[in-house]
Structure formats: structure tokens, C-alpha cells
Amino acid sequence: PVVVLSNTADKGIALDAVKRGAQDYLLKETISGPILSRVLCYAIERQQLNNALLGQKEDLSRVLSSITDSVWSADIVEGKVVYRYYSPVVERITGYPREYFMSGLEAWSEIIHPEDRELFLSKVEQEILGEIVKHEYRIVRADGEERWVAGTTSPTLGTDGTVIHLDGVVSDITERHKSTEALRQQSRQQAAAARFSQLALVEHDLQTLMDEATSLAAKTLNVEYTKVLKLLPDKKRLLLCSGIGWKPGLVGQRMVDAGKKSQAGYTLLTERPIIVTDFQTEDRFTSPSLLAEHNIISGISATIPGEEKNWGIFGVHTSRPRNFTSDEIYFISTLANTLGSSIAHHETMKALQASENQHRTMFETTKEGIIITAPDSTILSVNPAAVAMLGYNDPAGLIGTSSAFLYQNPQDREPIFKTLIKNGYVNDLEVAFKKADGTPFYALISAVVHKDEKGNPLQLEGFFIDITKRKEIEENLELFANATEQTADSVIITDTQGVITYVNHAFEQMTGYSQREALGKRPSILKSDKHEKQFFETLWGTILSGDPFRAQFINRRKNCVKR
């Protein structure tokens, strides 16, 4: 330490000595030995203390430089913030030298994101009033990068209770904020996907479902444009059938090329989500006119699956470059897959409805009687033809009754039912039914069993026609055949072309031709040349007109004998 002893009592010299590092300035004439000794001891102690403080200051400076947070302090002078210190870390956080912020609060306010500046200044007012303030906001670094920071400020009060000093910490929380925001977005996306899945279960209108998907994607991902493209039958074009953000009149009308030179076509080709960060640097395909007209830069597209092939494309787009996250890509794929499942279900139900309508039309209009029963034979449904053939006025007289009572003899049903359950079907069985008034009639029936996935019968469906008249004809034909076989007269039957289709036993005896020899031949095999051509022309003209022909014939037997 330096202690100045002087003979000059000059205040200016004394102050200059102290400024230059002297511990004290003493006049020789006033200093005794003991006093000088104490002054020197005090100077040495004070120097040691200063050295210790300087070491601590250097240690503190190293600590403040090594931590990730920036520490600052400021005095409140006439209601204004006057900064006294900023730790070096502020340069890493902001990209500006720390001296830049010593000019005042305005310098720090200038780097705050415009959308957060008003809130920041309101927090400063709270700090000046003595509140301990914690808040998060965005800053724009010197290189233009946007960062999130968190600030904490503690006030020091004067004797009058007003704030005289502020100490604060500024932390870069960008990565933490990104992680938190990513989790928040992921949660929003999962909730949105779950809501859409629930809607897809109950919404039967396909257009409404597609509109909801595009609206939900726009809101959840904060994008300007969304779309659903349907692949047309020619597989060369896609139709914009739903979307958000497009110019009026385009949805439902605009076509997009389905070739591999467009993003949509490339997505169909690769069958995986395709992400574009910037169309200006994209080299896999070009921006289609629809996107170019809307100045679109970025986007995601994913296939909407169908039952056998991809149904179309689901996509989102923005007019600025954007790096879509894996969670956002997964969200779009989820919406596309859910939409695809709903479309497939919708098309299946549409086909089933068409089939049901067709079946209902056939059920109502066919001339064949149809009866549907439960496994216990309770009649569940009958068509109009069955009602009419069974002699009822309406289905109500049959529904709820047992099909066993349709049989003239109910016991006839048992063997038929057992065969039906065993084989799953019966075909062309002749049974005796009875009408509502008890009148019997013959029916030709077939039936099939409809089973569940475990093989248990669900319903029995039977079909029948009234064959009573056919049975009468068959019986009459049988009587006729018996009569012709018993008569001594020759009987010959031909078709309209004159080809023999039947001869009786008397014909064989009389002509010498067997039935086998005569069938397929013409009656001319019996020609004897005893009748003129006009005779035969009259014969055929008469019978072909439906009138009987009566005359005597002279024919020739097989052995050439004329009779």
C-alpha cells in the first residue's frame, strides 16, 4: 500500500494522490510515530481486503460467464431504469454486445418481438412498483433468429418504501419452450384425431366428413390451405372435392394431374407421406398450377387408402417455408387413414343399400313366393306373391305364425327341415300346402339357411311356386299316355316341323317300325305314293292352322306292304 507524507496541506494534491492509488495522505507535522504505525497497519489491512474483494469479483465474473443465464442490475432513478451491469452471457443470448444494453431500457425493448413488447413494458411497470415479476417472451437476435427467454426480477426498497434497485436474470428457454410446445401440439393433434375418429363412426354424409377433416387440419396445424383430392376413374386426374383456403368456385370443380410430376401424383406413386419444405428448391416434381396460383411454398400430402387401391390424397399447404414435424406428418396420415376407412365403409354401406334395394325390389315383385322364418319356424316376413298364393289378404295373417301350418300335413315338414339344417339348403321339393281357407295346392319349394360367423342358424329363407296346374297336366298326360298305349289305333305325334316325337305300340304293330326307329323321322317314311301332292299340302295346312284333319290314308309298312 502507498501512504503519502507531505509538508503541503493542499487539498487538490491530496485528492490526486488518492485517485492515483494512495491509501492515505498525511501531513508530516501532524503525524507522530504511533499514529503513523496505526495508519500503515490500517492501509495494509485495507489493501489486503481490496485484494480479496478483487479476487472474489474475478471469481464471480468467471462464474457469471460460465452459467447459461444472464444476470443484470439496475438503479431506479426518477422512475426510470438505469442499467449498471449485464453479465457477458447476454451476448450469447441476444447476439448484441452487453454495452448495447447499458444505454437504457429502450435498447432491450427494441429486440423484443413486436407481439410481446407491450406485455413486457407492462411487466417493467410492475417491477418499478416493487413486485417480483416472472414472465416469458420472445426476442429477435442480432442475426434475426427468434428466441424465447424467461425473465425474473427482484426489487430492493429504499427507506421510504420505494424501489431503488432491481436485480434480474434472463434465461434462454427456446429449447424448453420448443419441447413444451411440441408436447402441447402433440396433445392437440391427438385430441383432434380422436374427435375425428368418433365423428367418422356416426357421420353418414361423406361430404360433411371430408369438410370436417379439412377444417380440423387447418385449425390444428395453423395452415392456410387443406384439401381432399379424389382419384377419378381414368386414374389420370384428381378432383378437388373438399378444402379450405382455395379461391371461390374451385372446390368441386378443379382437377389436378395424377401423374408423378405433381406432388399428389408422386404421393400416389410412392404410397407414403410426401413433405415439401420449399417448392422453389423441390426437384422431385413441380408445383401444379393449383398450388402455384395460390403462391404455395410448403406442404404435406398423404394417400387416402381405399379397399383395393388408393382412393385419393389428403394434403395441407402454407404460403411460407415450413419444416413440418414428425408429429404433424403423423397427424395428417392419421386423418387420411381415418377418412379412408370411413370412405370404404361408406361405399360398402352404399353397395349394401343398393343390394338391399335390389333384393327388396325382387322380393316385392317376383312371382315366386318367399317366406323368411326364424330357426324355430316363426314366420318373420313374406312377399306379396306368397301372400297371394296362400290366399291371405295381407302379410299380417302370416307373420308370427309357424311355417309348419302351411303344410297340408304338418308332419311333412320335419324331414325337409332336418335336411335343410344339415345341408344348409334344399332344392325343388314337391310338397302339399294349404291356403288360408284350407284349400290344398301343390308347391315346388327350395330353401336356404343363413348362418352367423359361428355357424348357428339365423334365418331360413324359403321359395315356392304353385305347381297345382302343372301337376294336373302331368296327371292328364299320364292318363293320355296310358290310353294311347291301350288303344288298337295307331297314334303318331310330331312337332310343328313334322318331326315324329311319339308313337304308340299300335303304330309299331301296324307299320313294322319300332318307336326307336320312328322317333326323329318324318311321317314320309310311311309314304305309299297313292296320294297326290295336293293331299299332303291340304293335310299340313289344316293341322298347322289348328283345325283337325280327317281322311283315309294308304301307307306303306316297313316291309313295303301297302295298307
RANORPE-V261475 format. One record per run of one state. SS is the DSSP state (A for helix, B for strand, O for the rest). FROM is the first residue (numbers start at 1). TO is the last residue. Records with the same first field share a line. If there is no record, write none. Layout:
SS: FROM-TO ; FROM-TO
This chain:
O: 1-2 ; 7-10 ; 20-23 ; 31-32 ; 67-69 ; 78-79 ; 87-88 ; 95-97 ; 104-104 ; 111-111 ; 113-113 ; 129-132 ; 141-145 ; 158-162 ; 173-173 ; 203-205 ; 222-224 ; 232-236 ; 245-254 ; 258-262 ; 271-273 ; 277-278 ; 282-288 ; 293-297 ; 305-311 ; 319-325 ; 366-368 ; 375-377 ; 383-383 ; 390-394 ; 398-401 ; 408-411 ; 424-424 ; 435-439 ; 452-456 ; 467-467 ; 487-491 ; 495-498 ; 504-504 ; 512-514 ; 519-521 ; 527-532 ; 545-555 ; 557-561 ; 563-563
B: 3-6 ; 24-27 ; 70-77 ; 80-86 ; 112-112 ; 133-140 ; 146-157 ; 163-172 ; 225-231 ; 237-244 ; 255-257 ; 274-276 ; 298-304 ; 312-318 ; 369-374 ; 378-382 ; 402-402 ; 407-407 ; 425-434 ; 440-451 ; 457-466 ; 492-494 ; 499-503 ; 522-522 ; 556-556 ; 562-562
A: 11-19 ; 28-30 ; 33-66 ; 89-94 ; 98-103 ; 105-110 ; 114-128 ; 174-202 ; 206-221 ; 263-270 ; 279-281 ; 289-292 ; 326-365 ; 384-389 ; 395-397 ; 403-406 ; 412-423 ; 468-486 ; 505-511 ; 515-518 ; 523-526 ; 533-544
